[in-house]
Amino acid sequence: MEEIKSQNVAAFEFLDKINKEKWTASHDGGWRTGILTTNMSECINGVLKGARRLPLTAIVEITLARTVNYFVTRERSHAMVVTNGQLWTDFAYKMFNQWHQKSIDHTVTKYNHRQQSASVVTKRQSGFGLNTHVVKITNREMFMR
């Protein structure tokens, strides 16, 4: 932070007001470990964890085995979804249920049945909400008033 402060005081003051758990890896309790990077070398390093100092053929075999395991594991979980007659994965159901719970207290007022347009007023939650959104399904539009 001192380096930021020496470069740009306004940036330092802005960042200092934000909870450090929200934007730094050093204060997040280890929750985002390995997720902060998006470049390919970091991705490959994650795949090859534990394969350092091995011969190239061993590294290729480990990479293949881990890739196959990745797809086999996911294929099994999706096969269970299909076998159980589920339309969506467990993750999709979880997200849908969260959104459903959040929307329970929304108020919807239809404007035009033919154009499938309506007004949606969100529930007030901890200082947020009571926003009015106009939704036009046929046009695939939504905007806030």
C-alpha atoms as one frame of an Amber mdcrd trajectory, in Angstrom:
protein
   0.000   0.000   0.000   2.884   2.325   0.703   4.097   1.837  -2.880   0.637
   2.777  -4.182   0.552   5.786  -1.860   3.933   6.966  -3.142   2.721   6.666
  -6.750  -0.846   7.997  -6.437  -2.354   9.338  -3.199  -5.902   9.402  -4.626
  -5.658   5.720  -5.582  -4.328   4.896  -2.115  -7.216   6.730  -0.412  -9.756
   5.020  -2.683  -8.365   1.531  -2.007  -7.904   2.200   1.699 -11.662   2.763
   2.075 -12.503  -0.663   0.582 -12.497  -3.779   2.773  -9.175  -5.476   1.987
 -10.802  -8.938   2.056 -12.729  -7.918  -1.063  -9.766  -7.050  -3.266  -6.516
  -8.547  -1.943  -5.258 -12.098  -1.871  -3.224 -11.406   1.263  -6.327 -10.672
   3.368  -8.840 -13.175   1.941  -8.133 -16.074   4.304  -6.979 -18.285   1.415
 -10.390 -18.470  -0.261  -9.302 -17.315  -3.723  -5.989 -19.162  -3.873  -5.268
 -20.052  -7.495  -8.243 -18.128  -8.856  -6.757 -14.664  -9.178  -4.675 -15.446
 -12.253  -5.950 -15.954 -15.757  -2.819 -16.239 -17.830  -2.017 -19.535 -19.498
   1.299 -20.166 -17.743  -0.414 -20.008 -14.346  -3.090 -22.393 -15.618  -0.460
 -24.864 -16.809   1.398 -24.545 -13.496  -1.814 -25.542 -11.725  -2.225 -28.614
 -13.942   1.397 -29.638 -13.466   1.457 -29.177  -9.700   3.522 -32.035  -8.292
   5.082 -32.846 -11.674   8.160 -30.658 -11.380  11.599 -32.064 -12.183  10.097
 -35.089 -13.928  11.100 -36.297 -17.386   9.042 -34.841 -20.227   7.304 -38.160
 -20.948   6.169 -38.395 -17.322   4.824 -34.833 -17.466   2.860 -35.683 -20.629
   1.459 -38.838 -18.980   0.438 -36.905 -15.854  -1.214 -34.205 -17.968  -3.133
 -36.828 -19.957  -4.193 -38.714 -16.822  -5.421 -35.546 -15.100  -7.267 -34.385
 -18.216  -8.967 -37.775 -18.612  -9.866 -37.778 -14.908 -11.379 -34.296 -15.270
 -13.687 -35.416 -18.089 -14.532 -38.817 -16.545 -15.528 -37.170 -13.255 -17.776
 -34.669 -15.009 -19.259 -37.329 -17.306 -20.231 -39.396 -14.259 -21.880 -36.445
 -12.549 -23.812 -35.544 -15.702 -24.826 -39.183 -16.230 -26.310 -39.147 -12.716
 -28.243 -35.993 -13.598 -29.701 -37.694 -16.683 -30.396 -40.959 -14.814 -32.253
 -39.075 -12.089 -34.381 -37.348 -14.722 -33.147 -33.903 -13.767 -33.435 -31.164
 -16.366 -30.525 -29.199 -14.906 -27.366 -29.904 -12.937 -27.340 -29.536  -9.148
 -25.442 -26.262  -9.552 -28.104 -24.904 -11.924 -30.872 -25.920  -9.490 -29.008
 -24.202  -6.644 -28.667 -20.967  -8.629 -32.291 -21.103  -9.772 -33.477 -21.582
  -6.179 -31.354 -18.651  -4.965 -32.795 -16.400  -7.665 -36.301 -17.695  -6.946
 -35.972 -16.905  -3.231 -34.692 -13.427  -4.058 -37.586 -12.784  -6.441 -40.398
 -13.909  -4.120 -41.048 -10.383  -2.867 -40.743  -8.694  -6.278 -43.908  -7.082
  -7.605 -44.753  -7.640 -11.281 -47.304  -5.524 -13.132 -48.167  -6.466 -16.723
 -48.392  -3.585 -19.191 -49.074  -5.211 -22.518 -49.876  -8.896 -22.956 -49.256
  -8.910 -26.724 -45.820  -7.289 -26.425 -45.105  -9.238 -23.228 -43.986  -6.149
 -21.348 -44.155  -5.664 -17.598 -42.841  -3.617 -14.719 -40.888  -5.343 -11.948
 -40.278  -3.621  -8.605 -37.531  -5.246  -6.536 -37.741  -5.795  -2.783 -35.829
  -3.411  -0.540 -32.885  -5.198   1.122 -30.388  -3.465   3.394 -30.535  -0.129
   1.653 -30.862  -1.538  -1.856 -33.903  -2.327  -3.941 -37.197  -0.609  -4.620
 -35.955  -0.233  -8.182 -38.423  -0.403 -11.054 -37.357  -2.402 -14.104 -39.304
  -2.432 -17.359 -39.055  -5.808 -19.078 -39.999  -6.443 -22.718 -39.681 -10.166
 -23.347 -40.406 -10.163 -27.097 -37.684  -7.537 -27.667 -35.354  -9.146 -25.098
 -34.965  -5.791 -23.368 -34.823  -4.703 -19.766 -34.105  -1.262 -18.418 -34.386
   0.477 -15.087 -36.588   3.507 -14.526
